[in-house]
Amino acid sequence: MLIGATPESNKELVTVCGGYRESTESWLEVLRDLKERNMASPNLCIGDGALCFWKAIREVYPEAEHQRSGQNSKERAAKRQIPDP
């Protein structure tokens, strides 16, 4: 399942499909299908550590930015542990 967000921050279901989460070929099939249906490149892709997804997104939408889920919250939590000068 892929979920997108509009510029107004509304969540929208992009696609639901079968496949193997840890399969680059499965992700390539999904992303190529979306591209063939004229889905523009995402501005930002956020996901977990599924390396196959990241490999596929770089191939199909190389211009998309990438961010691991939880990355910002982990960085903010780490910064809170550092005392101000």
N, CA, C and O atoms as CSV, one atom per row, in Angstrom:
chain,resi,resn,atom,element,x,y,z
A,1,MET,N,N,0.844,-1.157,0.000
A,1,MET,CA,C,0.000,0.000,0.000
A,1,MET,C,C,0.901,1.234,0.000
A,1,MET,O,O,1.858,1.323,0.769
A,2,LEU,N,N,0.578,2.172,-0.869
A,2,LEU,CA,C,1.283,3.451,-0.885
A,2,LEU,C,C,0.286,4.549,-0.559
A,2,LEU,O,O,-0.803,4.604,-1.130
A,3,ILE,N,N,0.666,5.416,0.360
A,3,ILE,CA,C,-0.175,6.540,0.751
A,3,ILE,C,C,0.582,7.809,0.424
A,3,ILE,O,O,1.776,7.924,0.700
A,4,GLY,N,N,-0.118,8.759,-0.166
A,4,GLY,CA,C,0.478,10.039,-0.500
A,4,GLY,C,C,-0.161,11.140,0.320
A,4,GLY,O,O,-1.147,10.916,1.023
A,5,ALA,N,N,0.404,12.320,0.224
A,5,ALA,CA,C,-0.151,13.485,0.904
A,5,ALA,C,C,-0.252,14.627,-0.095
A,5,ALA,O,O,0.650,14.847,-0.902
A,6,THR,N,N,-1.358,15.343,-0.027
A,6,THR,CA,C,-1.569,16.493,-0.896
A,6,THR,C,C,-0.824,17.700,-0.323
A,6,THR,O,O,-0.377,17.658,0.824
A,7,PRO,N,N,-0.686,18.767,-1.100
A,7,PRO,CA,C,-0.054,19.985,-0.559
A,7,PRO,C,C,-0.780,20.528,0.678
A,7,PRO,O,O,-0.195,21.256,1.479
A,8,GLU,N,N,-2.063,20.167,0.823
A,8,GLU,CA,C,-2.841,20.605,1.989
A,8,GLU,C,C,-2.698,19.639,3.163
A,8,GLU,O,O,-3.390,19.780,4.171
A,9,SER,N,N,-1.804,18.660,3.038
A,9,SER,CA,C,-1.521,17.650,4.071
A,9,SER,C,C,-2.632,16.627,4.253
A,9,SER,O,O,-2.724,16.001,5.309
A,10,ASN,N,N,-3.472,16.446,3.250
A,10,ASN,CA,C,-4.481,15.390,3.297
A,10,ASN,C,C,-3.864,14.097,2.783
A,10,ASN,O,O,-3.167,14.095,1.769
A,11,LYS,N,N,-4.123,12.998,3.486
A,11,LYS,CA,C,-3.612,11.701,3.051
A,11,LYS,C,C,-4.517,11.134,1.968
A,11,LYS,O,O,-5.740,11.250,2.041
A,12,GLU,N,N,-3.900,10.520,0.959
A,12,GLU,CA,C,-4.646,9.877,-0.112
A,12,GLU,C,C,-4.008,8.535,-0.434
A,12,GLU,O,O,-2.784,8.407,-0.490
A,13,LEU,N,N,-4.850,7.549,-0.642
A,13,LEU,CA,C,-4.379,6.234,-1.042
A,13,LEU,C,C,-3.926,6.314,-2.494
A,13,LEU,O,O,-4.694,6.720,-3.366
A,14,VAL,N,N,-2.682,5.926,-2.754
A,14,VAL,CA,C,-2.138,5.973,-4.110
A,14,VAL,C,C,-2.389,4.649,-4.819
A,14,VAL,O,O,-2.878,4.628,-5.948
A,15,THR,N,N,-2.056,3.548,-4.160
A,15,THR,CA,C,-2.283,2.236,-4.757
A,15,THR,C,C,-2.218,1.148,-3.694
A,15,THR,O,O,-1.579,1.300,-2.653
A,16,VAL,N,N,-2.894,0.057,-3.988
A,16,VAL,CA,C,-2.822,-1.157,-3.178
A,16,VAL,C,C,-2.528,-2.284,-4.152
A,16,VAL,O,O,-3.205,-2.426,-5.170
A,17,CYS,N,N,-1.530,-3.075,-3.844
A,17,CYS,CA,C,-1.169,-4.151,-4.766
A,17,CYS,C,C,-0.480,-5.272,-3.999
A,17,CYS,O,O,0.024,-5.079,-2.892
A,18,GLY,N,N,-0.475,-6.424,-4.606
A,18,GLY,CA,C,0.220,-7.555,-4.022
A,18,GLY,C,C,1.694,-7.502,-4.377
A,18,GLY,O,O,2.089,-6.804,-5.311
A,19,GLY,N,N,2.483,-8.216,-3.657
A,19,GLY,CA,C,3.914,-8.260,-3.939
A,19,GLY,C,C,4.675,-8.596,-2.682
A,19,GLY,O,O,4.089,-8.821,-1.623
A,20,TYR,N,N,5.969,-8.628,-2.807
A,20,TYR,CA,C,6.835,-8.937,-1.679
A,20,TYR,C,C,7.531,-7.663,-1.233
A,20,TYR,O,O,8.217,-7.012,-2.021
A,21,ARG,N,N,7.355,-7.314,0.023
A,21,ARG,CA,C,7.898,-6.075,0.571
A,21,ARG,C,C,9.408,-5.983,0.373
A,21,ARG,O,O,9.929,-4.905,0.086
A,22,GLU,N,N,10.094,-7.067,0.520
A,22,GLU,CA,C,11.550,-7.056,0.418
A,22,GLU,C,C,12.036,-7.453,-0.972
A,22,GLU,O,O,13.117,-8.025,-1.115
A,23,SER,N,N,11.246,-7.153,-1.985
A,23,SER,CA,C,11.618,-7.485,-3.352
A,23,SER,C,C,11.733,-6.213,-4.185
A,23,SER,O,O,10.751,-5.494,-4.371
A,24,THR,N,N,12.925,-5.943,-4.681
A,24,THR,CA,C,13.114,-4.780,-5.543
A,24,THR,C,C,12.226,-4.887,-6.770
A,24,THR,O,O,11.644,-3.893,-7.204
A,25,GLU,N,N,12.116,-6.079,-7.330
A,25,GLU,CA,C,11.303,-6.259,-8.538
A,25,GLU,C,C,9.832,-5.940,-8.272
A,25,GLU,O,O,9.170,-5.347,-9.122
A,26,SER,N,N,9.314,-6.325,-7.107
A,26,SER,CA,C,7.924,-5.996,-6.765
A,26,SER,C,C,7.731,-4.486,-6.701
A,26,SER,O,O,6.760,-3.955,-7.241
A,27,TRP,N,N,8.659,-3.795,-6.040
A,27,TRP,CA,C,8.555,-2.340,-5.946
A,27,TRP,C,C,8.714,-1.681,-7.311
A,27,TRP,O,O,8.018,-0.713,-7.617
A,28,LEU,N,N,9.623,-2.197,-8.131
A,28,LEU,CA,C,9.790,-1.644,-9.477
A,28,LEU,C,C,8.500,-1.773,-10.276
A,28,LEU,O,O,8.113,-0.846,-10.987
A,29,GLU,N,N,7.838,-2.909,-10.162
A,29,GLU,CA,C,6.584,-3.129,-10.881
A,29,GLU,C,C,5.526,-2.108,-10.456
A,29,GLU,O,O,4.840,-1.531,-11.300
A,30,VAL,N,N,5.398,-1.891,-9.162
A,30,VAL,CA,C,4.415,-0.932,-8.644
A,30,VAL,C,C,4.742,0.480,-9.119
A,30,VAL,O,O,3.870,1.186,-9.625
A,31,LEU,N,N,5.983,0.885,-8.957
A,31,LEU,CA,C,6.373,2.255,-9.296
A,31,LEU,C,C,6.324,2.511,-10.800
A,31,LEU,O,O,5.926,3.592,-11.234
A,32,ARG,N,N,6.724,1.530,-11.589
A,32,ARG,CA,C,6.635,1.690,-13.050
A,32,ARG,C,C,5.184,1.820,-13.490
A,32,ARG,O,O,4.869,2.606,-14.384
A,33,ASP,N,N,4.298,1.045,-12.858
A,33,ASP,CA,C,2.876,1.142,-13.183
A,33,ASP,C,C,2.351,2.545,-12.875
A,33,ASP,O,O,1.609,3.118,-13.672
A,34,LEU,N,N,2.730,3.090,-11.735
A,34,LEU,CA,C,2.297,4.443,-11.385
A,34,LEU,C,C,2.832,5.469,-12.380
A,34,LEU,O,O,2.120,6.389,-12.782
A,35,LYS,N,N,4.083,5.302,-12.769
A,35,LYS,CA,C,4.680,6.231,-13.728
A,35,LYS,C,C,3.987,6.129,-15.086
A,35,LYS,O,O,3.741,7.144,-15.738
A,36,GLU,N,N,3.674,4.904,-15.512
A,36,GLU,CA,C,2.964,4.706,-16.781
A,36,GLU,C,C,1.570,5.322,-16.742
A,36,GLU,O,O,1.021,5.694,-17.779
A,37,ARG,N,N,0.998,5.429,-15.540
A,37,ARG,CA,C,-0.317,6.063,-15.387
A,37,ARG,C,C,-0.173,7.561,-15.117
A,37,ARG,O,O,-1.097,8.213,-14.632
A,38,ASN,N,N,1.004,8.085,-15.441
A,38,ASN,CA,C,1.301,9.522,-15.389
A,38,ASN,C,C,1.362,10.116,-13.990
A,38,ASN,O,O,1.072,11.298,-13.806
A,39,MET,N,N,1.736,9.306,-13.003
A,39,MET,CA,C,1.959,9.885,-11.685
A,39,MET,C,C,3.287,10.627,-11.721
A,39,MET,O,O,4.322,10.057,-12.068
A,40,ALA,N,N,3.245,11.888,-11.364
A,40,ALA,CA,C,4.465,12.696,-11.325
A,40,ALA,C,C,5.381,12.189,-10.219
A,40,ALA,O,O,4.951,11.482,-9.308
A,41,SER,N,N,6.623,12.558,-10.315
A,41,SER,CA,C,7.586,12.163,-9.290
A,41,SER,C,C,7.176,12.723,-7.936
A,41,SER,O,O,6.808,13.894,-7.835
A,42,PRO,N,N,7.237,11.905,-6.903
A,42,PRO,CA,C,6.957,12.431,-5.564
A,42,PRO,C,C,8.025,13.449,-5.177
A,42,PRO,O,O,9.188,13.315,-5.557
A,43,ASN,N,N,7.627,14.458,-4.425
A,43,ASN,CA,C,8.605,15.421,-3.918
A,43,ASN,C,C,9.478,14.784,-2.849
A,43,ASN,O,O,10.685,15.019,-2.793
A,44,LEU,N,N,8.850,13.973,-2.000
A,44,LEU,CA,C,9.549,13.352,-0.884
A,44,LEU,C,C,8.971,11.970,-0.641
A,44,LEU,O,O,7.752,11.809,-0.571
A,45,CYS,N,N,9.829,10.977,-0.513
A,45,CYS,CA,C,9.413,9.614,-0.173
A,45,CYS,C,C,9.844,9.340,1.257
A,45,CYS,O,O,11.005,9.532,1.616
A,46,ILE,N,N,8.899,8.891,2.067
A,46,ILE,CA,C,9.191,8.558,3.455
A,46,ILE,C,C,8.834,7.100,3.661
A,46,ILE,O,O,7.734,6.669,3.314
A,47,GLY,N,N,9.750,6.345,4.220
A,47,GLY,CA,C,9.492,4.931,4.445
A,47,GLY,C,C,10.440,4.370,5.482
A,47,GLY,O,O,11.323,5.060,5.990
A,48,ASP,N,N,10.233,3.100,5.781
A,48,ASP,CA,C,11.098,2.446,6.760
A,48,ASP,C,C,12.390,2.005,6.085
A,48,ASP,O,O,12.753,2.528,5.032
A,49,GLY,N,N,13.056,1.082,6.666
A,49,GLY,CA,C,14.357,0.660,6.161
A,49,GLY,C,C,14.320,-0.379,5.066
A,49,GLY,O,O,15.328,-1.045,4.829
A,50,ALA,N,N,13.189,-0.546,4.384
A,50,ALA,CA,C,13.096,-1.537,3.312
A,50,ALA,C,C,14.005,-1.127,2.152
A,50,ALA,O,O,13.625,-0.305,1.317
A,51,LEU,N,N,15.195,-1.698,2.106
A,51,LEU,CA,C,16.195,-1.289,1.125
A,51,LEU,C,C,15.721,-1.481,-0.306
A,51,LEU,O,O,16.117,-0.732,-1.199
A,52,CYS,N,N,14.888,-2.466,-0.528
A,52,CYS,CA,C,14.394,-2.724,-1.882
A,52,CYS,C,C,13.540,-1.567,-2.388
A,52,CYS,O,O,13.599,-1.225,-3.569
A,53,PHE,N,N,12.753,-0.967,-1.509
A,53,PHE,CA,C,11.939,0.189,-1.905
A,53,PHE,C,C,12.844,1.339,-2.329
A,53,PHE,O,O,12.615,1.963,-3.365
A,54,TRP,N,N,13.862,1.617,-1.538
A,54,TRP,CA,C,14.736,2.754,-1.846
A,54,TRP,C,C,15.480,2.538,-3.161
A,54,TRP,O,O,15.668,3.480,-3.930
A,55,LYS,N,N,15.893,1.325,-3.414
A,55,LYS,CA,C,16.575,1.023,-4.676
A,55,LYS,C,C,15.625,1.250,-5.855
A,55,LYS,O,O,16.015,1.826,-6.871
A,56,ALA,N,N,14.394,0.799,-5.717
A,56,ALA,CA,C,13.411,0.940,-6.795
A,56,ALA,C,C,13.025,2.397,-7.018
A,56,ALA,O,O,12.914,2.834,-8.164
A,57,ILE,N,N,12.820,3.148,-5.954
A,57,ILE,CA,C,12.406,4.548,-6.118
A,57,ILE,C,C,13.511,5.353,-6.796
A,57,ILE,O,O,13.227,6.241,-7.600
A,58,ARG,N,N,14.773,5.048,-6.473
A,58,ARG,CA,C,15.889,5.752,-7.130
A,58,ARG,C,C,15.931,5.451,-8.624
A,58,ARG,O,O,16.334,6.299,-9.420
A,59,GLU,N,N,15.517,4.251,-9.002
A,59,GLU,CA,C,15.534,3.883,-10.414
A,59,GLU,C,C,14.372,4.510,-11.185
A,59,GLU,O,O,14.562,5.002,-12.297
A,60,VAL,N,N,13.181,4.496,-10.606
A,60,VAL,CA,C,11.991,4.965,-11.326
A,60,VAL,C,C,11.800,6.474,-11.191
A,60,VAL,O,O,11.445,7.141,-12.163
A,61,TYR,N,N,12.030,7.011,-10.008
A,61,TYR,CA,C,11.874,8.446,-9.751
A,61,TYR,C,C,13.166,8.979,-9.119
A,61,TYR,O,O,13.176,9.299,-7.930
A,62,PRO,N,N,14.245,9.080,-9.886
A,62,PRO,CA,C,15.536,9.468,-9.304
A,62,PRO,C,C,15.551,10.876,-8.709
A,62,PRO,O,O,16.394,11.186,-7.868
A,63,GLU,N,N,14.634,11.716,-9.138
A,63,GLU,CA,C,14.611,13.094,-8.639
A,63,GLU,C,C,13.912,13.232,-7.284
A,63,GLU,O,O,13.977,14.298,-6.671
A,64,ALA,N,N,13.254,12.188,-6.812
A,64,ALA,CA,C,12.527,12.242,-5.537
A,64,ALA,C,C,13.500,12.297,-4.358
A,64,ALA,O,O,14.523,11.612,-4.347
A,65,GLU,N,N,13.166,13.116,-3.378
A,65,GLU,CA,C,13.938,13.172,-2.133
A,65,GLU,C,C,13.555,11.967,-1.274
A,65,GLU,O,O,12.459,11.425,-1.416
A,66,HIS,N,N,14.454,11.549,-0.386
A,66,HIS,CA,C,14.221,10.375,0.457
A,66,HIS,C,C,14.377,10.732,1.927
A,66,HIS,O,O,15.221,11.546,2.301
A,67,GLN,N,N,13.542,10.103,2.754
A,67,GLN,CA,C,13.676,10.266,4.202
A,67,GLN,C,C,13.163,9.011,4.888
A,67,GLN,O,O,12.066,8.537,4.591
A,68,ARG,N,N,13.947,8.483,5.793
A,68,ARG,CA,C,13.494,7.327,6.571
A,68,ARG,C,C,12.466,7.795,7.584
A,68,ARG,O,O,12.624,8.861,8.179
A,69,SER,N,N,11.416,7.012,7.788
A,69,SER,CA,C,10.390,7.385,8.763
A,69,SER,C,C,11.007,7.438,10.151
A,69,SER,O,O,11.842,6.607,10.510
A,70,GLY,N,N,10.587,8.419,10.916
A,70,GLY,CA,C,11.119,8.598,12.258
A,70,GLY,C,C,12.422,9.366,12.302
A,70,GLY,O,O,12.911,9.674,13.389
A,71,GLN,N,N,13.000,9.687,11.154
A,71,GLN,CA,C,14.299,10.349,11.124
A,71,GLN,C,C,14.258,11.700,11.829
A,71,GLN,O,O,15.120,11.990,12.657
A,72,ASN,N,N,13.265,12.527,11.510
A,72,ASN,CA,C,13.201,13.846,12.133
A,72,ASN,C,C,12.976,13.754,13.631
A,72,ASN,O,O,13.603,14.486,14.397
A,73,SER,N,N,12.086,12.862,14.062
A,73,SER,CA,C,11.809,12.760,15.491
A,73,SER,C,C,13.039,12.267,16.246
A,73,SER,O,O,13.282,12.703,17.371
A,74,LYS,N,N,13.817,11.370,15.650
A,74,LYS,CA,C,15.037,10.887,16.301
A,74,LYS,C,C,16.068,12.006,16.400
A,74,LYS,O,O,16.748,12.140,17.417
A,75,GLU,N,N,16.183,12.811,15.344
A,75,GLU,CA,C,17.136,13.921,15.370
A,75,GLU,C,C,16.739,14.950,16.425
A,75,GLU,O,O,17.590,15.454,17.158
A,76,ARG,N,N,15.440,15.263,16.500
A,76,ARG,CA,C,14.985,16.230,17.505
A,76,ARG,C,C,15.228,15.701,18.912
A,76,ARG,O,O,15.643,16.448,19.798
A,77,ALA,N,N,14.969,14.412,19.117
A,77,ALA,CA,C,15.187,13.817,20.440
A,77,ALA,C,C,16.667,13.874,20.812
A,77,ALA,O,O,17.010,14.156,21.960
A,78,ALA,N,N,17.533,13.611,19.853
A,78,ALA,CA,C,18.975,13.659,20.117
A,78,ALA,C,C,19.410,15.081,20.450
A,78,ALA,O,O,20.219,15.284,21.355
A,79,LYS,N,N,18.884,16.062,19.734
A,79,LYS,CA,C,19.254,17.461,19.982
A,79,LYS,C,C,18.789,17.923,21.360
A,79,LYS,O,O,19.442,18.756,21.988
A,80,ARG,N,N,17.659,17.384,21.836
A,80,ARG,CA,C,17.174,17.762,23.171
A,80,ARG,C,C,18.125,17.282,24.258
A,80,ARG,O,O,18.139,17.834,25.358
A,81,GLN,N,N,18.913,16.264,23.962
A,81,GLN,CA,C,19.848,15.724,24.947
A,81,GLN,C,C,21.132,16.541,25.040
A,81,GLN,O,O,21.907,16.387,25.984
A,82,ILE,N,N,21.351,17.409,24.056
A,82,ILE,CA,C,22.566,18.229,24.035
A,82,ILE,C,C,22.254,19.564,24.706
A,82,ILE,O,O,21.351,20.276,24.265
A,83,PRO,N,N,22.978,19.912,25.757
A,83,PRO,CA,C,22.697,21.177,26.445
A,83,PRO,C,C,23.023,22.384,25.565
A,83,PRO,O,O,23.943,22.345,24.748
A,84,ASP,N,N,22.254,23.447,25.749
A,84,ASP,CA,C,22.529,24.692,25.032
A,84,ASP,C,C,23.844,25.284,25.535
A,84,ASP,O,O,24.191,25.131,26.706
A,85,PRO,N,N,24.576,25.962,24.643
A,85,PRO,CA,C,25.864,26.564,25.064
A,85,PRO,C,C,25.671,27.701,26.043
A,85,PRO,O,O,26.646,28.305,26.488
